[in-house]
């Protein structure tokens, strides 16, 4: 570690990376499920692609932890998976089937997760020198996080339109 920076608290760093890996695990699970929902049509492919990108970034966090000789617990990752699955059970205002609002809320959860992920990369960038991390690689993930958030926002705009104004984009004959 550089002598220019104070010693990094390894216990807190371990917890921090564990939390970000757990968060990524939950968001990946949500995206993978959404990418298999038939009724989402053309949205499925970009959701699946984003899940793949997040798996790559989670692997980068795990590789960082190994390089720093941090021992990460799997408990939080398992907890995130269980929590994500339990969240699927929430009532959606429909007795059967998906509510159009479900996708809106799910994409908002994903968007929040992406912002948290970006903040995690920003934090690691601030301490990259002290930790001996590749700042250019971290910058790549920060830029990618912004792009991912923009892509999700585009899908969310479509989901909001479909949920709250489903008649838009149809002709009056379609509505009659």
Kinemage of the C-alpha trace (Angstrom):
@kinemage 1
@onewidth
@group {chain A} dominant
@subgroup {mainchain}
@vectorlist {calphas} color= white
{ca unk a 1} P 0.000 0.000 0.000
{ca unk a 2} L 1.099 3.531 -0.669
{ca unk a 3} L 2.535 5.538 2.200
{ca unk a 4} L 0.565 8.556 0.916
{ca unk a 5} L -2.703 7.075 2.162
{ca unk a 6} L -3.826 5.981 5.577
{ca unk a 7} L -4.154 2.265 6.173
{ca unk a 8} L -7.454 0.927 4.848
{ca unk a 9} L -9.558 -0.887 7.444
{ca unk a 10} L -9.662 -4.396 5.952
{ca unk a 11} L -12.668 -5.461 8.015
{ca unk a 12} L -14.727 -2.556 6.719
{ca unk a 13} L -13.440 -3.090 3.192
{ca unk a 14} L -14.455 -6.753 3.382
{ca unk a 15} L -17.936 -5.802 4.574
{ca unk a 16} L -18.215 -3.159 1.860
{ca unk a 17} L -17.288 -5.536 -0.949
{ca unk a 18} L -19.520 -8.274 0.525
{ca unk a 19} L -22.442 -5.850 0.503
{ca unk a 20} L -21.832 -4.870 -3.124
{ca unk a 21} L -21.458 -8.491 -4.225
{ca unk a 22} L -24.693 -9.349 -2.390
{ca unk a 23} L -26.519 -6.425 -3.998
{ca unk a 24} L -25.278 -7.461 -7.424
{ca unk a 25} L -26.442 -11.014 -6.744
{ca unk a 26} L -29.973 -9.813 -5.982
{ca unk a 27} L -30.155 -7.538 -9.029
{ca unk a 28} L -28.755 -10.264 -11.299
{ca unk a 29} L -31.404 -12.679 -10.057
{ca unk a 30} L -34.134 -10.120 -10.765
{ca unk a 31} L -32.803 -9.409 -14.266
{ca unk a 32} L -32.415 -13.085 -15.120
{ca unk a 33} L -36.022 -13.723 -14.131
{ca unk a 34} L -37.288 -10.712 -16.092
{ca unk a 35} L -35.337 -11.844 -19.153
{ca unk a 36} L -37.427 -15.039 -19.149
{ca unk a 37} L -40.868 -13.378 -18.872
{ca unk a 38} L -42.465 -14.061 -22.261
{ca unk a 39} L -44.840 -11.097 -22.187
{ca unk a 40} L -41.923 -8.634 -22.002
{ca unk a 41} L -41.117 -9.388 -25.637
{ca unk a 42} L -38.292 -7.235 -27.008
{ca unk a 43} L -37.318 -6.092 -23.503
{ca unk a 44} L -36.109 -9.579 -22.636
{ca unk a 45} L -32.863 -9.440 -24.625
{ca unk a 46} L -31.507 -6.177 -23.151
{ca unk a 47} L -32.436 -7.366 -19.642
{ca unk a 48} L -30.540 -10.612 -20.217
{ca unk a 49} L -27.552 -8.717 -21.609
{ca unk a 50} L -27.504 -6.475 -18.532
{ca unk a 51} L -27.603 -9.544 -16.263
{ca unk a 52} L -24.526 -10.888 -18.091
{ca unk a 53} L -22.699 -7.572 -17.642
{ca unk a 54} L -23.500 -7.553 -13.932
{ca unk a 55} L -22.249 -11.143 -13.563
{ca unk a 56} L -18.962 -9.946 -15.082
{ca unk a 57} L -18.777 -7.040 -12.638
{ca unk a 58} L -19.618 -9.273 -9.678
{ca unk a 59} L -16.757 -11.525 -10.802
{ca unk a 60} L -14.503 -8.435 -10.876
{ca unk a 61} L -15.458 -7.654 -7.267
{ca unk a 62} L -14.711 -11.242 -6.259
{ca unk a 63} L -11.361 -11.107 -8.081
{ca unk a 64} L -10.572 -7.825 -6.319
{ca unk a 65} L -11.340 -9.438 -2.964
{ca unk a 66} L -9.052 -12.377 -3.805
{ca unk a 67} L -6.257 -10.040 -4.954
{ca unk a 68} L -6.557 -8.112 -1.690
{ca unk a 69} L -6.644 -11.403 0.235
{ca unk a 70} L -10.066 -10.630 1.687
{ca unk a 71} L -12.215 -13.535 2.783
{ca unk a 72} L -15.813 -12.897 1.727
{ca unk a 73} L -18.704 -14.696 3.370
{ca unk a 74} L -21.425 -16.207 1.181
{ca unk a 75} L -24.104 -15.491 3.782
{ca unk a 76} L -24.992 -12.060 2.391
{ca unk a 77} L -25.164 -13.379 -1.180
{ca unk a 78} L -27.541 -16.134 -0.118
{ca unk a 79} L -29.555 -13.582 1.862
{ca unk a 80} L -29.806 -11.341 -1.195
{ca unk a 81} L -31.078 -14.227 -3.322
{ca unk a 82} L -33.651 -15.193 -0.696
{ca unk a 83} L -34.724 -11.561 -0.270
{ca unk a 84} L -35.111 -11.086 -4.020
{ca unk a 85} L -37.256 -14.204 -4.270
{ca unk a 86} L -39.401 -13.231 -1.290
{ca unk a 87} L -39.941 -9.789 -2.858
{ca unk a 88} L -41.544 -11.540 -5.838
{ca unk a 89} L -44.368 -12.679 -3.564
{ca unk a 90} L -45.658 -9.179 -2.874
{ca unk a 91} L -49.240 -8.510 -3.934
{ca unk a 92} L -49.474 -6.699 -7.265
{ca unk a 93} L -53.134 -5.754 -7.209
{ca unk a 94} L -54.063 -8.702 -9.426
{ca unk a 95} L -55.535 -12.032 -8.413
{ca unk a 96} L -53.812 -13.806 -11.293
{ca unk a 97} L -51.004 -12.775 -13.609
{ca unk a 98} L -48.641 -9.842 -13.660
{ca unk a 99} L -49.783 -6.299 -13.154
{ca unk a 100} L -48.397 -3.782 -15.669
{ca unk a 101} L -47.136 -1.961 -12.584
{ca unk a 102} L -44.920 -4.929 -11.632
{ca unk a 103} L -42.386 -4.202 -14.373
{ca unk a 104} L -42.301 -0.500 -13.497
{ca unk a 105} L -41.454 -1.274 -9.880
{ca unk a 106} L -38.980 -4.012 -10.777
{ca unk a 107} L -37.088 -1.701 -13.126
{ca unk a 108} L -37.009 0.962 -10.395
{ca unk a 109} L -35.417 -1.614 -8.069
{ca unk a 110} L -32.872 -2.495 -10.763
{ca unk a 111} L -32.151 1.214 -11.379
{ca unk a 112} L -31.557 1.739 -7.647
{ca unk a 113} L -29.207 -1.236 -7.629
{ca unk a 114} L -27.278 0.180 -10.578
{ca unk a 115} L -26.841 3.498 -8.790
{ca unk a 116} L -25.582 1.702 -5.693
{ca unk a 117} L -23.161 -0.251 -7.865
{ca unk a 118} L -21.863 2.932 -9.475
{ca unk a 119} L -21.307 4.443 -6.040
{ca unk a 120} L -19.372 1.331 -5.043
{ca unk a 121} L -17.052 1.725 -8.010
{ca unk a 122} L -16.611 5.423 -7.164
{ca unk a 123} L -15.596 4.480 -3.633
{ca unk a 124} L -13.073 1.941 -4.902
{ca unk a 125} L -11.693 4.517 -7.341
{ca unk a 126} L -11.122 6.936 -4.450
{ca unk a 127} L -8.997 4.290 -2.733
{ca unk a 128} L -7.532 2.606 -5.826
{ca unk a 129} L -3.997 3.826 -5.204
{ca unk a 130} L -3.965 2.767 -1.562
{ca unk a 131} L -5.393 -0.632 -2.502
{ca unk a 132} L -3.201 -1.114 -5.561
{ca unk a 133} L -6.208 -1.364 -7.873
{ca unk a 134} L -6.290 -0.552 -11.583
{ca unk a 135} L -7.970 2.862 -11.695
{ca unk a 136} L -8.591 2.650 -15.460
{ca unk a 137} L -10.500 -0.606 -15.013
{ca unk a 138} L -12.582 0.922 -12.245
{ca unk a 139} L -13.271 3.945 -14.457
{ca unk a 140} L -14.495 1.548 -17.158
{ca unk a 141} L -17.024 0.101 -14.707
{ca unk a 142} L -18.144 3.580 -13.610
{ca unk a 143} L -18.770 4.600 -17.227
{ca unk a 144} L -20.499 1.313 -17.901
{ca unk a 145} L -22.746 1.842 -14.859
{ca unk a 146} L -23.957 5.146 -16.279
{ca unk a 147} L -24.698 3.478 -19.622
{ca unk a 148} L -26.546 0.641 -17.892
{ca unk a 149} L -28.662 3.108 -15.919
{ca unk a 150} L -29.538 4.960 -19.132
{ca unk a 151} L -30.577 1.705 -20.793
{ca unk a 152} L -32.762 0.710 -17.844
{ca unk a 153} L -34.315 4.179 -17.798
{ca unk a 154} L -35.275 3.745 -21.453
{ca unk a 155} L -36.952 0.421 -20.679
{ca unk a 156} L -38.606 1.929 -17.598
{ca unk a 157} L -40.069 4.776 -19.678
{ca unk a 158} L -41.667 2.196 -21.963
{ca unk a 159} L -42.920 0.212 -18.964
{ca unk a 160} L -44.447 3.335 -17.381
{ca unk a 161} L -46.208 4.213 -20.625
{ca unk a 162} L -47.590 0.690 -20.941
{ca unk a 163} L -48.686 0.618 -17.297
{ca unk a 164} L -50.257 4.047 -16.952
{ca unk a 165} L -51.324 4.866 -20.509
{ca unk a 166} L -51.706 1.539 -22.311
{ca unk a 167} L -53.952 3.077 -24.961
{ca unk a 168} L -51.149 5.335 -26.255
{ca unk a 169} L -49.797 4.115 -29.537
{ca unk a 170} L -53.041 2.404 -30.460
{ca unk a 171} L -55.698 3.589 -32.846
{ca unk a 172} L -59.219 4.401 -31.755
{ca unk a 173} L -60.312 1.252 -33.603
{ca unk a 174} L -58.008 -0.781 -31.359
{ca unk a 175} L -59.669 0.726 -28.279
{ca unk a 176} L -63.281 0.222 -29.450
